[in-house]
């Protein structure tokens, strides 16, 4: 599909949603090494389970505000009062299990940071720091391994499909579709 700006994008990008277009063009597939952003994206991907990414993305600012700017230490310290506050917030997805999982997952995220020095080091060690170029998948051997490890450590809402989407979002896996102006072509050196 040809877009009004003349660029061709992945089929999943909604041409009527400027936020989604920006996300596709500027964020999706760009390697992330900042732990705060990696934490934010992990939480947002876990809230996507059973929903569309566009739904979550449209609520991203409300999520940031509700979850204290995704400050890891603050989220780790959440209490019943925080869970109740979040469940009453109409700006976010108010799934009780996902809200509670956020605090539990934050604690595991912190443990991984302590073990590896950063969550970024943990995440990128799976590929020896290299970006994986592949398209058309919803899961892979890599997402299976990362998902299994995170679950073993105690995280929830981190199944292989969620982790695959997460790895794509933070640039570990680069998946822009054939014809997209951001498509990677290994043979052309792009």
Residue pairs with C-beta under 8 A, 6 or more apart in sequence:
1 8
1 9
1 11
1 15
2 8
3 9
3 15
4 15
7 181
8 179
8 180
8 181
9 15
9 21
9 24
9 25
9 180
9 181
9 182
10 24
10 176
10 177
10 180
10 182
11 177
12 24
12 53
13 20
13 21
13 24
14 20
14 21
14 54
15 21
17 54
17 58
19 57
19 58
19 60
20 54
20 57
23 57
24 182
25 182
27 169
28 168
28 169
28 176
29 168
29 169
29 171
29 173
29 174
29 175
29 176
29 182
30 171
31 131
31 170
31 171
31 172
32 38
32 41
32 120
32 170
32 171
33 120
33 124
34 120
35 72
35 113
35 118
35 119
35 120
36 70
36 71
36 72
37 170
38 119
38 120
38 123
38 170
39 70
39 72
39 75
39 106
39 109
39 119
40 63
40 64
40 70
41 166
41 169
41 170
42 105
42 109
42 158
42 166
43 63
43 67
43 70
43 75
43 102
43 105
43 106
44 56
44 57
44 60
44 63
45 56
45 162
45 163
45 165
45 166
45 169
46 98
46 101
46 102
46 105
46 156
46 157
46 158
46 162
47 56
47 63
47 92
47 93
47 95
47 98
47 157
48 55
48 56
48 162
48 165
49 98
49 157
49 159
49 162
51 93
53 165
55 93
56 63
56 93
59 91
59 92
59 93
62 89
62 91
62 92
63 70
63 91
63 92
64 70
65 91
66 85
66 86
66 89
66 91
66 92
67 75
67 86
67 102
68 74
68 75
72 106
72 109
72 110
72 113
73 110
75 102
75 103
75 106
76 103
76 106
76 107
76 110
78 102
78 103
78 106
82 103
83 96
83 99
83 100
83 103
86 92
86 94
86 99
87 94
87 96
87 99
88 94
97 156
97 157
98 157
101 155
101 156
101 157
104 154
104 155
104 156
105 155
105 156
105 157
105 158
107 154
108 150
108 153
108 154
108 155
109 119
109 155
111 153
112 119
112 122
112 153
113 119
113 122
115 122
116 122
116 125
123 146
123 170
123 172
124 172
126 142
126 145
126 146
126 172
127 142
127 172
131 171
131 172
131 173
131 174
132 140
132 142
132 167
132 172
132 173
132 174
133 173
133 174
133 175
133 184
133 186
134 140
134 173
134 174
134 175
135 175
135 176
135 177
135 178
136 175
136 177
137 164
137 175
138 161
138 164
138 165
139 160
139 161
139 163
139 164
140 160
140 164
140 173
142 164
142 167
142 172
142 173
143 160
143 161
143 163
143 164
143 167
144 160
146 163
146 167
147 158
147 159
147 160
147 162
147 163
150 158
150 163
151 158
164 173
167 173
168 174
168 175
174 184
176 182
176 183
176 184
177 183
184 190
